[in-house]
Amino acid sequence: MKNAKPTFILLAIVLFTFFVSQYYYQVCLIRGKSMEPTYHNWQLTLIDKRADAPKAGTVVAVRCDALSAVIIKRVVAVPGDTLVIRDGSLYVNGTKSTAISPTAYYENAGIASDIIALKDGEYFLLGDNCAESVDSRNESVGIVSATDILGTIIPQRAAR
């Protein structure tokens, strides 16, 4: 009977951790350079699963079955937006977008070389490091459904 209390406490901790990571927050490890300089390879972040629908500029975690991975990317266009990448620049609703960086240059427009009109529940995502990122420009990721978005990445405080 003396071992019952530690076992119960351990079980309670495991169940609580599972519950929190399933419905509220989940730890996520960034792998790769596609979000540099905002997030770096092997950086730990938190996914907020309670967040509302993401707005342009929000960084999200997305389940990508084609890559068998969870990817971290920035939302650059939301439902109802039109977008195209021309001459290395992203245009959303006819205006040059600075959602990533005013100096971002997209050498490969991918599927965004033609105008894309996003329907309800559709998002277009890009990595901050456009030269290294496999994102919505690539057919394997493509336009992302709201049902595949796991949550938003909680922004990290800058180091002092």
VEXPA-202407 format. One record per residue: x, y, z of N, C-alpha, C, CB in turn; residue in three letters. Coordinates in Angstrom, 2 decimals. Each point is the difference from the previous one (the first is absolute). Glycine has a CB too. Layout:
R      n.c1      n.c2      n.c3     ca.c1     ca.c2     ca.c3      c.c1      c.c2      c.c3     cb.c1     cb.c2     cb.c3   zator
R         X         Y         Z         X         Y         Z         X         Y         Z         X         Y         Z     ALA
...
REM end
This chain:
R      n.c1      n.c2      n.c3     ca.c1     ca.c2     ca.c3      c.c1      c.c2      c.c3     cb.c1     cb.c2     cb.c3   zator
R      0.80     -1.21      0.00     -0.80      1.21      0.00      0.84      1.27      0.00     -1.75     -1.27      1.18     MET
R      3.02      1.18     -0.74      0.84      1.19      0.04      0.31      0.50     -1.40      0.98     -0.80      2.15     LYS
R     -0.95     -0.07     -3.17      0.30      0.39     -1.37     -1.21      0.57     -0.73      1.76     -1.73     -0.02     ASN
R     -2.93      1.63      0.57     -1.21      0.45     -0.66     -0.02      1.53     -0.17     -1.21     -1.98      0.95     ALA
R      1.65      2.72      0.04     -0.04      1.46     -0.06      0.93      0.55     -1.09     -0.56      0.04      2.45     LYS
R      1.85     -0.45     -2.51      0.87      0.49     -1.09     -0.51     -0.41     -1.38      1.93     -0.12      1.57     PRO
R     -2.49     -1.06     -1.69     -0.54     -0.46     -1.28     -1.19      0.85     -0.40      0.78     -2.34      0.48     THR
R     -1.65      2.65      0.47     -1.17      0.84     -0.27      0.45      1.41     -0.43     -1.37     -1.32      1.68     PHE
R      2.36      1.88     -0.99      0.50      1.34     -0.34      0.60      0.00     -1.40      0.46      0.47      2.44     ILE
R      0.33     -1.48     -2.76      0.60     -0.11     -1.33     -1.08     -0.12     -1.07      2.02     -1.08      1.00     LEU
R     -3.03      0.26     -0.76     -1.10     -0.15     -0.94     -0.76      1.31     -0.17     -0.20     -2.42      0.65     LEU
R     -0.03      3.13      0.42     -0.69      1.30     -0.07      0.81      1.00     -0.82     -1.06     -0.45      2.24     ALA
R      2.36      0.48     -2.05      0.87      0.91     -0.76     -0.04     -0.35     -1.49      1.49      0.29      2.01     ILE
R     -1.41     -1.56     -2.34     -0.03     -0.44     -1.39     -1.34      0.37     -0.65      1.56     -1.90      0.55     VAL
R     -2.67      1.64      0.14     -1.32      0.34     -0.54     -0.18      1.51     -0.16     -0.92     -2.07      1.06     LEU
R      1.38      2.85     -0.09     -0.09      1.45     -0.08      0.82      0.52     -1.18     -0.34      0.12      2.49     PHE
R      1.55     -0.63     -2.66      0.87      0.41     -1.10     -0.64     -0.34     -1.35      2.02     -0.33      1.47     THR
R     -2.59     -0.86     -1.57     -0.68     -0.40     -1.23     -1.17      0.93     -0.30      0.68     -2.39      0.40     PHE
R     -1.49      2.68      0.61     -1.16      0.86     -0.16      0.41      1.41     -0.46     -1.20     -1.32      1.77     PHE
R      2.21      1.88     -1.13      0.47      1.35     -0.35      0.54      0.00     -1.43      0.55      0.48      2.42     VAL
R      0.26     -1.46     -2.78      0.59      0.00     -1.35     -1.03     -0.32     -1.07      2.17     -0.70      1.00     SER
R     -3.23      0.03     -0.65     -1.04     -0.33     -0.98     -0.91      1.19     -0.30      0.07     -2.36      0.81     GLN
R     -0.37      3.16      0.21     -1.02      1.04     -0.16      0.49      1.44      0.20     -1.57     -1.69      0.75     TYR
R      2.71      1.92     -0.14      0.41      1.35      0.33      1.34      0.40     -0.60     -1.29     -0.24      2.08     TYR
R      2.35     -0.36     -1.61      1.36      0.36     -0.44      0.78     -1.27     -0.30     -0.06      2.12      1.38     TYR
R      0.95     -2.01     -2.36      0.85     -1.13     -0.35      1.40      0.52     -0.30     -1.98     -1.31     -0.92     GLN
R      2.97      0.63      1.42      1.39      0.34     -0.30      0.32     -0.45     -1.41      0.66     -0.20      2.45     VAL
R      0.09      1.04     -3.16      0.36     -0.31     -1.38      1.48      0.32     -0.20     -2.37      0.47     -0.81     CYS
R      3.08     -1.35      0.15      1.41      0.20     -0.29      0.14      0.40     -1.46      0.69     -1.68      1.77     LEU
R     -0.12      2.85     -2.01      0.25      0.48     -1.37      1.17     -0.81     -0.57     -0.88      2.36      0.54     ILE
R      0.68     -2.89     -1.73      1.09     -0.72     -0.68      0.15      0.59     -1.39     -0.43     -2.14      1.32     ARG
R      1.61      2.66     -1.60      0.26      0.59     -1.30      0.15      1.50      0.08     -1.25     -1.85     -1.04     GLY
R      1.57      2.44     -0.12      0.31      1.43     -0.07     -1.09      0.82     -0.68      2.39     -0.62     -0.04     LYS
R     -3.55      0.03     -0.22     -1.01      0.68     -0.80     -0.64      1.21      0.67     -0.42     -2.17     -1.04     SER
R      0.56      2.30      2.36     -0.61      1.14      0.70      1.04      0.98      0.54     -1.91     -1.48      0.60     MET
R      3.17      1.31     -1.02      1.02      0.96      0.45     -0.24      1.34     -0.68      1.68     -1.86      0.37     GLU
R     -1.44      2.97      0.29      0.65      0.18      1.29     -0.96     -0.03      1.20      1.71      1.32     -1.20     PRO
R     -3.01     -1.48      0.96     -0.96      0.04      1.10      0.16     -1.18      0.95     -1.58      1.20     -1.49     THR
R      1.65     -2.40      0.94      0.20     -1.22      0.79      1.17     -0.77     -0.61     -2.49     -0.12      0.65     TYR
R      3.24     -0.55      0.22      1.23     -0.67     -0.43     -0.11     -1.52      0.14      1.29      2.03      0.67     HIS
R     -0.43     -2.72     -1.40      0.09     -1.45      0.06      0.21     -0.45      1.46      0.93     -0.06     -2.36     ASN
R     -1.67     -0.93      2.80      0.04     -0.60      1.33     -0.52      0.93      1.11      1.94     -1.35     -0.79     TRP
R     -2.75      2.33      0.43     -0.59      0.89      0.99     -1.33     -0.56      0.49      1.14      1.99     -1.07     GLN
R     -1.36     -1.96      2.38     -1.27     -0.43      0.58     -0.99      1.16     -0.01      1.19     -1.68      1.45     LEU
R     -2.43      1.37     -1.82     -1.06      1.00      0.00     -1.25     -0.63      0.60      0.97      1.16     -2.04     THR
R     -1.99     -0.34      2.23     -1.29     -0.48      0.50     -1.08      0.29     -1.02      0.73      0.37      2.38     LEU
R     -1.59     -1.37     -2.61     -1.16      0.16     -0.86     -1.19      0.30      0.89      0.94     -1.58     -1.78     ILE
R     -1.65      2.68      1.49     -1.24      0.33      0.71     -1.16     -0.56     -0.80      1.01      2.12      1.01     ASP
R     -1.62     -3.17     -0.51     -1.08     -0.67     -0.72     -1.37      0.66      0.22      1.29     -2.11      0.21     LYS
R     -1.34      3.13      0.64     -1.27      0.67      0.30     -0.22      1.22     -0.87      0.18     -0.82      2.32     ARG
R      0.79      1.18     -3.12     -0.04      1.25     -0.76     -1.14      0.02     -1.02      2.47      0.21      0.33     ALA
R     -2.93      1.00     -0.64     -1.01      0.20     -1.03      0.62     -0.23     -1.38     -1.23      1.65      1.47     ASP
R      0.42     -1.48     -2.50      0.50     -0.15     -1.37      1.18      0.95     -0.20     -2.31     -0.66     -0.85     ALA
R      3.40      0.17      0.27      1.19      0.84     -0.16     -0.20      1.13     -0.99      1.38     -1.97      0.55     PRO
R     -0.72      3.08     -0.27      0.00      1.15     -0.89      1.31      0.00     -0.79     -1.49      1.34      1.58     LYS
R      1.54     -0.53     -2.62      1.24      0.14     -0.77      1.10      0.49      0.95     -1.28      0.50     -2.16     ALA
R      2.44     -1.13      2.05      1.14      0.35      0.85      0.19     -0.95      1.16     -0.36      2.33     -0.65     GLY
R     -0.66     -3.11      1.00      0.08     -0.95      1.11      0.82     -1.22     -0.40     -2.23      0.80      0.85     THR
R      3.05     -1.29      0.07      0.75     -1.23     -0.24     -0.81     -1.16      0.57      2.24      1.22      0.08     VAL
R     -2.43     -2.26     -0.89     -0.84     -1.13      0.39      0.75     -1.33     -0.14     -2.02      1.31     -0.70     VAL
R      1.51     -2.30      1.42      0.46     -1.38     -0.15     -1.06     -0.73     -0.81      1.32      0.03      2.22     ALA
R     -0.88     -0.79     -3.21     -0.92     -0.65     -0.93      0.36     -1.47     -0.17     -0.35      2.17     -1.19     VAL
R     -0.64     -3.01      1.23      0.19     -1.42     -0.30      0.08     -0.14     -1.51     -1.23     -0.75      2.12     ARG
R      2.35      0.23     -2.62      0.20     -0.17     -1.44      0.21     -1.48     -0.28      1.00      2.34     -0.23     CYS
R     -2.05     -3.01     -0.19      0.07     -1.44     -0.26      0.97     -0.33     -1.13     -2.36     -0.20      0.80     ASP
R      2.43      1.05     -1.83      0.88     -0.28     -1.14      1.47     -0.04      0.42     -1.67      1.11     -1.50     ALA
R      2.04     -0.32      2.51      1.37      0.00      0.49      0.18     -0.86      1.25      0.27      2.28     -0.95     LEU
R     -1.38     -2.86      1.42      0.00     -0.80      1.24      0.63      0.78      1.15      0.13     -2.12     -1.36     SER
R     -0.56      3.37      1.50      0.59      0.87      1.01     -0.96      1.09      0.43      2.25     -0.48     -0.96     ALA
R     -1.91      1.11      2.06     -0.63      1.25      0.41      0.95      1.10     -0.45     -1.24     -1.04      2.02     VAL
R      0.72      1.98     -2.79      0.84      1.08     -0.50     -0.41      1.32      0.65      0.31     -1.22     -2.20     ILE
R      0.66      2.11      2.33     -0.22      1.32      0.59      0.18      1.01     -1.11      0.79     -0.74      2.32     ILE
R     -1.83      1.53     -2.60      0.05      0.99     -1.08     -0.81      1.24      0.39      0.26     -1.84     -1.73     LYS
R     -0.08      2.92      0.97     -0.71      1.25      0.23     -1.18      0.10     -0.96      2.12      1.12      0.80     ARG
R     -3.28     -0.73     -0.28     -1.19      0.22     -0.82      0.22      1.31     -0.77     -1.53     -1.25      1.65     VAL
R      1.40      1.19     -2.97      0.14      1.21     -0.82     -1.29      0.37     -0.70      2.40     -0.55     -0.32     VAL
R     -3.35     -0.39      0.23     -1.29      0.28     -0.62     -1.05     -0.87      0.69      1.07      0.60     -2.23     ALA
R     -2.25     -0.02      2.42     -1.08     -0.64      0.75     -1.22     -0.18     -0.90      0.84      1.01      2.16     VAL
R     -1.88     -1.72     -1.68     -1.19     -0.20     -0.83     -0.54      1.31     -0.57     -0.54     -2.00      1.38     PRO
R      0.24      1.97     -2.69     -0.52      1.17     -0.69      1.08      0.81     -0.71     -1.79      0.07      1.68     GLY
R      3.06     -0.30     -1.36      1.10      0.72     -0.64      0.33     -0.61     -1.35      0.91      0.59      2.25     ASP
R     -0.33      0.23     -3.12      0.61     -0.49     -1.24      1.49      0.30      0.11     -2.12      0.38     -1.40     THR
R      2.93     -1.24      0.81      1.45      0.20      0.07      0.66     -0.51     -1.25     -0.08     -0.19      2.48     LEU
R      1.28      0.72     -2.71      0.84     -0.41     -1.12      1.42      0.41      0.33     -1.91      0.20     -1.68     VAL
R      2.88     -0.96      1.19      1.40      0.39      0.10      0.48      0.34     -1.40      0.40     -1.48      2.05     ILE
R     -0.03      2.75     -2.23      0.47      0.49     -1.30      1.30      0.75      0.18     -2.36      0.15     -0.85     ARG
R      3.30     -0.40     -0.03      1.30      0.70      0.03      0.64     -0.07      1.39     -0.82      1.53     -1.80     ASP
R      0.66     -2.67      2.47      0.63     -0.22      1.29     -0.72      0.60      1.19      2.07     -0.06     -1.23     GLY
R     -3.21      0.71      1.01     -0.73      0.63      1.11     -1.37     -0.64      0.17      1.22      2.16     -0.42     SER
R     -1.68     -2.18      1.68     -1.33     -0.52      0.34     -1.00      1.14     -0.03      1.01     -1.84      1.42     LEU
R     -2.10      1.64     -2.14     -1.09      0.97     -0.04     -1.25     -0.65      0.59      0.99      1.17     -2.05     TYR
R     -1.58     -0.52      3.04     -1.24     -0.47      0.61     -1.06      1.08     -0.23      1.24     -1.39      1.78     VAL
R     -2.34      0.99     -2.40     -1.08      0.92     -0.35      0.52      1.19     -0.82     -1.22     -0.68      2.10     ASN
R      2.17      0.40     -2.99      0.52      1.02     -0.91      1.07      0.91      0.57     -2.18     -0.09     -1.04     GLY
R      2.52     -0.08      2.32      1.00      0.85      0.64      1.21     -0.82      0.38     -1.80      1.52      0.87     THR
R      2.98     -0.93     -1.07      1.24     -0.69      0.37     -0.01     -0.25      1.50      1.27      1.07     -1.92     LYS
R     -1.09     -2.34      2.31     -0.08     -0.40      1.40      1.36      0.10      0.68     -1.90     -1.53     -0.56     SER
R      1.88      1.95      1.80      1.21      0.01      0.83     -0.21     -0.92      1.20      0.55      2.36     -0.72     THR
R     -1.40     -3.36      0.58     -0.29     -0.93      1.11      1.25     -0.72      0.46     -2.30     -0.31     -0.88     ALA
R      3.21      0.02      0.00      1.25     -0.67      0.37      1.07      1.05      0.25     -0.61     -2.05     -1.35     ILE
R      0.99      2.77      0.32      1.04      1.03      0.09     -0.12      0.87     -1.24      1.57     -1.50      1.36     SER
R     -1.35      2.79     -1.22     -0.09      0.86     -1.19      1.05     -0.33     -1.05     -0.91      1.79      1.46     PRO
R      1.97     -2.48     -1.05      1.06     -0.35     -0.94     -0.08     -1.45     -0.49      1.43      1.69      1.12     THR
R     -2.47     -2.42     -0.71     -0.12     -1.41     -0.40     -0.08     -0.10     -1.52     -1.16     -0.56      2.17     ALA
R      1.91     -0.39     -2.71     -0.01     -0.24     -1.44     -0.28     -1.48     -0.23      1.64      1.91     -0.44     TYR
R     -2.72     -2.20     -0.28     -0.42     -1.37     -0.25      0.46     -0.42     -1.39     -2.00      0.27      1.52     TYR
R      3.17     -0.91     -1.56      0.55     -0.45     -1.27     -0.91     -1.04     -0.64      2.31      0.46      0.84     GLU
R     -2.90     -1.32      0.00     -0.91     -1.03     -0.47     -1.42      0.33      0.45      1.86     -1.73      0.07     ASN
R     -2.72      2.09     -0.99     -1.38      0.34      0.33     -0.85     -1.25      0.21      0.24      2.11     -1.30     ALA
R      0.17     -3.23      0.72     -0.76     -1.24      0.14     -1.44      0.17     -0.47      1.45     -0.64      1.92     GLY
R     -2.40      0.11     -1.14     -1.40      0.05     -0.41     -0.56      1.42      0.03     -0.28     -2.32      0.87     ILE
R      1.01      3.26     -0.24     -0.47      1.38      0.09      0.42      0.84     -1.21      0.12     -0.19      2.47     ALA
R      0.40     -0.47     -3.51      0.33      0.75     -1.22     -1.28      0.42     -0.73      2.18     -1.27     -0.21     SER
R     -3.28      0.59      0.50     -1.32      0.38     -0.50     -0.81      0.53      1.18      0.07     -1.75     -1.86     ASP
R     -1.02      2.62      1.58     -0.83      0.59      1.06     -0.78     -1.10      0.72     -0.19      2.16     -1.29     ILE
R      0.23     -2.11      2.61     -0.72     -0.96      0.84     -1.04      0.77      0.81      2.01     -1.56      0.13     ILE
R     -3.25      1.10     -0.15     -1.07      0.58      0.81     -0.32     -1.00      1.11     -0.96      1.32     -1.97     ALA
R      1.16     -0.91      3.21     -0.22     -0.90      1.13     -1.48     -0.02      0.38      2.33      0.44      0.83     LEU
R     -2.83     -1.66     -0.64     -1.40     -0.21      0.41     -0.08     -0.04      1.52     -0.49     -1.26     -2.14     LYS
R     -0.73      1.12      2.65     -0.19     -0.13      1.45      0.85     -1.14      0.52     -2.35      0.91     -0.18     ASP
R      3.03     -0.67      1.30      0.80     -1.04      0.63      1.32     -0.29     -0.67     -2.10     -0.95      0.73     GLY
R      2.56      1.82     -1.65      1.26     -0.22     -0.70      1.01      1.10      0.34     -1.24     -1.15     -1.86     GLU
R      2.50      0.73      2.02      1.08      0.90      0.36      1.20     -0.25     -0.90     -0.81      0.08      2.39     TYR
R      1.60      0.97     -2.61      1.24     -0.12     -0.75      1.12      0.35      0.95     -1.11      0.56     -2.23     PHE
R      2.11     -1.45      2.35      1.07      0.14      0.98      1.36      0.04     -0.68     -1.41     -1.19      1.69     LEU
R      2.29      2.02     -1.13      1.37      0.07     -0.50      0.97     -0.04      1.19     -0.74      1.33     -2.03     LEU
R      1.92     -1.85      1.78      1.06      0.04      1.00      0.71      1.33     -0.06      0.28     -2.49     -0.14     GLY
R      0.21      2.98      1.28      0.70      1.28      0.03      1.27     -0.02     -0.83     -0.95      0.41      2.27     ASP
R      1.59     -1.57     -2.36      1.21     -0.17     -0.80     -0.44     -0.59     -1.35      1.51     -0.34      2.07     ASN
R     -1.94      1.22     -2.97     -0.65     -0.47     -1.23      0.89     -0.86     -0.89     -1.37      2.03      0.10     CYS
R      2.67     -1.91      0.01      0.90     -0.82     -0.81      0.07     -1.44      0.51      1.32      2.05     -0.54     ALA
R     -1.57     -2.26      1.83      0.15     -1.33      0.63     -1.33     -0.70      0.28      2.09      0.84      1.00     GLU
R     -3.20     -0.14     -1.17     -1.27     -0.50      0.49     -0.78     -0.85     -1.01     -0.07      1.99      1.42     SER
R     -0.45     -3.11     -0.93     -1.00     -0.78     -0.73     -1.32      0.43      0.61      1.57     -2.03     -0.51     VAL
R     -2.35      2.78     -0.26     -1.21      0.62      0.54     -1.13     -0.09     -1.02      1.39      1.56      1.40     ASP
R     -2.37     -0.68     -1.31     -1.17     -0.08     -0.88      0.33      0.16     -1.48     -1.33      0.87      1.88     SER
R      2.49     -0.34     -2.20      0.39      0.09     -1.41      0.22     -1.38     -0.60      1.05      2.22      0.45     ARG
R     -0.69     -3.17      0.39      0.31     -1.36     -0.42     -1.29     -0.83     -0.03      2.33      0.18      0.99     ASN
R     -2.53     -0.94     -2.03     -1.22     -0.80     -0.14     -0.19     -1.00      1.13      0.21      0.26     -2.45     GLU
R      0.89     -0.72      3.07     -0.13     -0.97      1.09     -0.63      0.63      1.24      2.00     -1.22     -0.89     SER
R     -1.90      2.52      1.04     -0.66      0.71      1.11     -1.26      0.66     -0.53      2.21      0.40      1.18     VAL
R     -2.06      0.46     -2.16     -1.13      0.66     -0.65     -0.82      0.87      0.92     -0.06     -1.90     -1.53     GLY
R     -1.16      2.15      1.12     -0.92      0.79      0.81     -0.37     -0.84      1.22     -0.92      1.26     -2.05     ILE
R      0.96     -0.62      3.21     -0.20     -0.72      1.26     -1.43      0.19      0.49      2.43      0.29      0.58     VAL
R     -3.04     -1.39     -0.16     -1.35      0.03      0.55      0.04      0.37      1.48     -0.73     -1.74     -1.67     SER
R     -0.26      2.47      2.12     -0.10      0.38      1.42      0.01     -1.23      0.90     -1.29      2.04     -0.66     ALA
R      0.79     -3.16      0.18     -0.04     -1.22      0.83      1.39     -0.59      0.23     -2.27     -0.45     -0.89     THR
R      3.25      0.84      0.07      1.37     -0.49      0.18      0.85      0.91      0.88     -0.19     -1.06     -2.23     ASP
R     -0.34      2.22      2.58      0.74      0.92      0.87     -0.18     -0.45      1.44     -0.30      1.92     -1.63     ILE
R      1.42     -2.24      2.28     -0.03     -0.48      1.38     -0.13      1.14      1.00      1.38     -1.94     -0.69     LEU
R     -0.86      3.10      0.34     -0.07      1.16      0.88      1.05      1.02     -0.39     -0.85     -1.44      1.85     GLY
R      0.90      2.51     -1.07      0.97      1.06     -0.27      1.22     -0.18      0.89     -1.85      1.56     -0.67     THR
R      2.98     -1.12      0.17      1.23     -0.05      0.78      0.03      1.21      0.92      1.23     -1.25     -1.86     ILE
R     -1.00      1.02      3.13      0.09      1.09      0.96      1.32      0.72     -0.24     -1.43     -1.23      1.72     ILE
R      1.38      2.54     -2.02      1.24      0.73     -0.30      0.96     -0.03      1.19     -1.26      1.48     -1.58     PRO
R      2.53     -1.60      1.28      1.02     -0.02      1.03      0.47      1.42      0.27      0.72     -2.33     -0.69     GLN
R     -0.38      2.59      1.92      0.55      1.31      0.34      1.42      0.10     -0.54     -1.44      0.12      2.08     ARG
R      1.81      1.05     -2.49      1.37      0.22     -0.49      0.97     -0.08      1.17     -0.84      1.45     -1.89     ALA
R      2.00     -2.00      1.63      1.05     -0.10      1.04      0.52      1.39      0.31      0.65     -2.33     -0.78     ALA
R     -0.36      2.56      2.05      0.50      1.32      0.41      1.48      0.03      0.05     -2.03      0.36      1.29     ARG
REM end
